[in-house]
Amino acid sequence: KASGSAEVEGEFARSQALAAKIAALQSSMTYAGTIEKIISYRSPQVFLSAFEMSPGVGTTTLAEVVIRGKALTREALVEFKDKLEGNPSFSGVDLPLSDLAKSKDIAFSLKLSILPPKK
């Protein structure tokens, strides 16, 4: 064997394992499916205008999502937030208190984390 070939083979094996993990994560979460799930929780009084999704950091979060929109009433916005919190796939649903200061026509920005599927 050529000098250093064992090291190259080891790096190749690690790269293959990493690629397999990434492929498994990508197949377990689709952005379109996540957006559809989030939309299904809104009532007719909640209008969604933007989604920002970024990959999660570490192994505890698949992605971070920021949702922007407008709610006709505070109650509709709180109901939307509560429904998201009730989904075990989502964590850390964060709605700033300042978004709840108004009682009508509320522009909001909500942040949540998407968790990996339970095995």
N, C-alpha and C positions, 0 to 999 in steps of 0.2 A: 504494500500500500504506500501511496505517496505520503510524504510528511505532511501532517495537519489534516488529513482526510477525515479522521475520526471527529475532529472539531467541526468540520463542515457538515458532516452527516448529522451531528447532534443539533446544530443550528437549523438544519433543514427539518428535522423531526419537530423541533419546537415551533417552527414557522407553520408547519402543517397543523399542529394542534391548535395554535392560535387562530388560523384560518377556519378551522372546524368550529371553534367556539363562536367566532363572529358570524358565521353562516347560521348557526343555531339561534343566535339572538335575533338576527334579521328575520328569520322565518317565524319567530314567536311573536313578533310585533310588526304590524304594518301601520304606517302613518295614516293611511286612508281609513283603515278600520278603527283606529283610535279616535280620529276626528268624527267619524260617524257615531261612535259610542258617546262621545261628549255631546254632540248635537242632539242625540236622542233624549238627553236629560233636560233640555231646555223647554220652557213653556212658551206659548205664543207671545208672552209679554217680555221675553228675553231675545234680543237680537245679537248675533255673534258677527263680528266684523273682521277679526284677524286671529290667526293661530301662528304661534312661533314655537317650533319644536327643535330641541337640540339634544344630542346624545347625552346620556347620563354619565356621571363620573363614578368610577368604582364598580362594584358588583351589586350594589343594593338598588340601583335605579337604572332602568333602561333608557329613559328619556325625561327631559324637563319640558313642560308645556306652559306657555303663557297664552291666555285667551283674553281678547279684548272685545268689548261690545257695549251694548246699552240695554238697560232694563227699564221698563215703564214704571215699576214700583219696587220699593225696597223688599217687600214680601216675596216678589217673584225672583229677585236676585238671591235672597237667602234660601229660597226653596231650591234653586238651581245648585247653589253651593252645597246644600245638604244632600242632594241626590248624588253629586260627585263624590262626596265624602263617604257615602254608603257603598260605593263600589270598591271591592277589595283590591282591584288592580291599580287604584289611585291612592296616593299618599300625600300628606302635607299640602292639602288644599288651602291656599292662602289668599284671602280676600282682605285687603287693607281696610281698616275701620273707616278711613277717610272716604272710601267708596260708599259707605252706608250713611254718610252724613245727610244726604238729601233723601227725601221720601219719594220723589218722582223724577223721571227722566234722568237716570243715573248712568253716567259713563263709568265703566269698570275695567279693571285689569286683574285677572285672577291667575294664579300660578299653581301648578300641581306637578307631582312626580308620578311617573309610570313605573310600577314595580314589575320585576320579572315574574313569570308564571310560577305558581307553586308546583312542586314536583311530587 
